[in-house]
């Protein structure tokens, strides 16, 4: 469970570090666009937290976390990362 919270923290803090490293200037983002890109993460987190909490109560915790990790890894494998220029 603590490993899951560690990955959650790293995911949330990654956007803050990218601002320091020049993401806003590289993508020509305004302040409001950058704020929305940060806020979208939290909106998704808010929407998904209730169904996940329900699943954790109804199903075994270990299996539920393992399945969620595999689903996230699988979705990352199917993302388009061929054009990184």
matplotlib code that plots the C-alpha trace (Angstrom):
import matplotlib.pyplot as plt

x = [0.0, 2.8, 4.3, 1.0, 1.0, 4.6, 3.7, 0.7, 2.9, 5.5, 2.7, 1.3, 4.6, 5.9, 3.9, 5.4, 9.0, 8.3, 7.4, 10.9, 12.5, 10.8, 7.7, 5.6, 8.1, 8.6, 4.9, 4.1, 1.6, 0.1, -0.4, -4.1, -3.3, -0.7, -3.2, -5.8, -3.3, -2.6, -6.3, -7.3, -5.3, -7.1, -10.5, -9.8, -8.5, -11.7, -14.0, -12.0, -11.5, -15.1, -15.3, -11.8, -12.8, -15.9, -13.8, -11.3, -14.1, -15.7, -12.6, -9.3, -6.9, -3.8, -5.6, -7.3, -4.1, -2.3, -5.0, -4.9, -1.2, -1.4, -4.1, -2.1, 1.0, -1.0, -2.5, 1.1, 2.2, -0.5, 0.2, 1.8, 5.4, 6.9, 7.1, 9.1, 10.5]
y = [0.0, 2.4, 1.7, 2.7, 6.0, 6.6, 6.3, 8.5, 11.2, 10.9, 11.3, 14.4, 16.1, 15.4, 18.2, 20.7, 19.6, 19.9, 23.6, 24.2, 22.3, 24.3, 22.4, 25.6, 27.4, 24.3, 23.8, 27.5, 27.2, 30.2, 30.3, 29.3, 26.4, 25.1, 25.4, 23.4, 20.7, 20.4, 20.6, 17.8, 15.3, 16.2, 16.1, 12.6, 11.6, 12.9, 11.1, 7.8, 7.8, 6.7, 3.7, 2.6, 2.9, 0.8, -1.9, -1.9, -2.6, -5.3, -7.1, -8.2, -5.2, -6.9, -8.2, -4.9, -2.9, -5.4, -5.2, -1.4, -1.4, -3.8, -1.7, 1.5, -0.2, -1.6, 1.8, 3.2, 0.6, 1.6, 5.3, 6.9, 7.7, 7.4, 11.1, 12.7, 15.6]
z = [0.0, 0.8, -2.6, -4.2, -2.3, -3.3, -7.0, -6.4, -4.8, -7.7, -10.2, -8.6, -8.1, -11.6, -13.1, -10.6, -11.5, -15.3, -14.8, -13.4, -16.3, -19.0, -20.0, -20.2, -22.5, -24.7, -25.2, -25.4, -22.5, -20.8, -17.0, -17.3, -19.6, -17.2, -14.3, -16.2, -17.0, -13.3, -12.4, -14.8, -12.8, -9.7, -11.3, -12.6, -9.1, -7.5, -9.9, -9.6, -5.9, -5.0, -7.3, -6.3, -2.6, -3.2, -5.0, -2.2, 0.3, -1.8, -3.2, -1.7, -1.5, -2.9, -6.0, -6.6, -6.4, -8.6, -11.2, -11.2, -11.6, -14.5, -16.1, -15.8, -17.2, -20.0, -20.9, -20.8, -23.3, -25.7, -25.6, -28.6, -27.8, -31.2, -32.0, -29.2, -31.2]

ax = plt.figure().add_subplot(projection="3d")
ax.plot(x, y, z, "-o")
ax.set_aspect("equal")
plt.show()
